[in-house]
């Protein structure tokens, strides 16, 4: 998103679908897509629950849920579903210490950097 790719995508989409220029209408798509993906990922909870303490997959699930919530909040639609997903992330954090980490800590979790090549 920081690269401007999302804005490029939206401009290209708006050439064929003018409604993409409307923030409210456009926001429904990314919000619905992210929340749908979060719901699909939640199906893995039983598999992740039996993994050893410290397995990164639980933290990854929490990060996915929280990212979906932020995206939906930024777009505006689906506040009740976004709130529910956020509450589930909180529950998952409270159930396992390995899933309750500060993901904003850039020392432990540096931003993604593309590999050279």
N, C-alpha and C positions, 0 to 999 in steps of 0.2 A: 504494500500500500504506500509506503514512504517513497517508493520510486516513481510514483505518479501513474503506475500501470492501471490502477482502478479508475482514475479520471479518464485516461485514454479509452479504456473499455466503455465507460459510460458515454463518452462523446460518440464513439463508433456506434454504439447501440442506439443512441438517440437519432442517428441519421435514418434508421429504419423504423424505430419505435419512438415517436416524439414524446410519449409519456415518460420516457427515461429522464427527461429534463426536469420533471416534477419530483422534488425531493421526497415528498410523502409517498408517492406511488413507487418511485424507484427503491426506496428504503425497504419496502415489503419483500422484495426479492432476496437481497443479502440477509436480511433478518430471518426470513423463513428458511433459507438454505443453511445458514449456520445453526439455527435451532434444530432443524431436522437432522443435521449431522450429529449434533450433541445427543439427540435422542437415540440415534442409531448406536453411537458409541456407548451409551449407558447400558446397552444389552450385554456388555462385557463385564459388568460388575461382578457377577458370580465367579467368573474365571480369574479376575484380578484379586478377589478376596482371598483366594487360596495360595497366592504367590508369597514368596518369602518376604520378610520385612526388608525394606530398602529397595524393593523392585521399583524401577522408575515408571512402570506402566500406570500405577495409580496416580502419581503426580501428573503424568501426561494427560490422563483423563480429566483431572481437575482443571488443568490448564486449558483443555479443549472446551470444557463447560464454561469456564470464566471468559474465554475469548468469545464464545458464542453469545454470552450475556452482554458483553461490552458492545459487540457489533449490533445486536438487536436494540440495545439502549441508545446507541448513536443514531440508529435509523428511525427509531420512534415506534414502529408498530409492534404488536404482540407483547405488551408489557407484562401481562399475567403469565404467559408461558416463559418469558425471560426471567421473571421473578422466581418461578418454580425451579427452573434450571439452576439459578443462582443458589437457591436454598439447598438443592441436592448437592452442589459443589461444597457448600458449607458442611453438610452432613458427612460427606466423604472425607473432608479435611479432619473433622472431629473424630472419625472412626479410626484413622491410621496416622500416626505421627509422620510417616514417610510421605504422606500426601498433604501435609500441612507445612508448606515451606513458602517463604516469601519469594515469589517468582519475579518480583521487581528488583531483586538484588542482582545488579549487573556484574558483580564479581563472581558469584556462584552460577548465574545464568546469563552469560553474555548474549547480546543480540546476535542473530544469525548473520554470518558472513559467508558469502558465496565462495566456494572453493576456486582456487586459481586454475586456469587451464585453458 
